[in-house]
C-alpha cells in the first residue's frame, strides 16, 4: 500500500486578505454601510448618490459660487423686508414719509434701514410728499368741501413739509390760500383767470351748501339754518365764509 499524504492545515484568511479579491463595488457598499451605522450618517447614502462635483461651480477656496450669489447679509435682508413692508402700505393708500416712518418703527425696523428704504421708494417714484399734499388738497375740497385752513392743518399733522403744503394749496385754491373769497362779485372778466378760479370755488361751495339745505326740507327754518352752519363749521370754514353762504342762500 502506498503511503497516504498527511493533510496540510489551512490557515484562515485575514479580513484584509479576503477583501483583496472583492470588487470595488463590494468594498464601496461596505463603506456606505459603515457610514449608515454612525449617529450622523442617517440618510448620508442618498447624499452621496446625489452629490456631483463640478469644478466650474466652486471658486479657488472651494466655495460654491451659486451659494455665494444667493447669500445676502442680515442688513440687506432687513432692508428688503422693510422696503417690501413700506411698498405694501403704499399699495393700500398713499402715505407721507412721516407716516411710513412711524408705522415701520412700530414694526421694529432700525431707523437707518427705514430711511434707506423710503429713499429707495422715492427714487422709484412710489412715494412723494409733494404729490401726496397736492392729491390730498384736491380730494378733500372736491369730495368734502374742506376749508383751506383745515386742509393745511391736516397736512401739517401728517408731517408734510411747509413748502410742499404751500405748493399744493396754491394749485388747489390759487394764490390766496388762507380763505375763500365768497364775497367776490359774480361778474368775472374773461381774461382774469385768478378771478375766474375764485368764482368757481365760491360756486362749488354754494352748490354743496344748497344740497345740504335740500336734505333738511320740511324742518323748521331755524333748524335748517343751524344744521347748515354746523356742516360748514365741521369743514373748517370761518364765520365770514359761513355768513356769506347764509346770505347767498337767503337764510
Buried (B, 14 or more C-beta within 10 A) or exposed (E): EEEEEEEEEEEEEEEEEEEEEEEEEEEEEEEEEEBEEEEEBEEEBEEEEEEEEEEEEBEEEEEEEEEEEEEEEEEEEBBEBBBEBBBEBBEEEBBBBBBBBEBBEEEEBBEEBBBBBBEBBEEEEBBBBBEBBBBBBBEBBEEEBBBBBBBBBBBEEBBBBEEBBEBBBBEBBBEEBEBBBBEBEEEBEEEEEEBEBBBEBBEBBBEBBEEBBEEBEEEEEEEBBEBBBEBBEEBBBBEEBBBBBBEBBEB
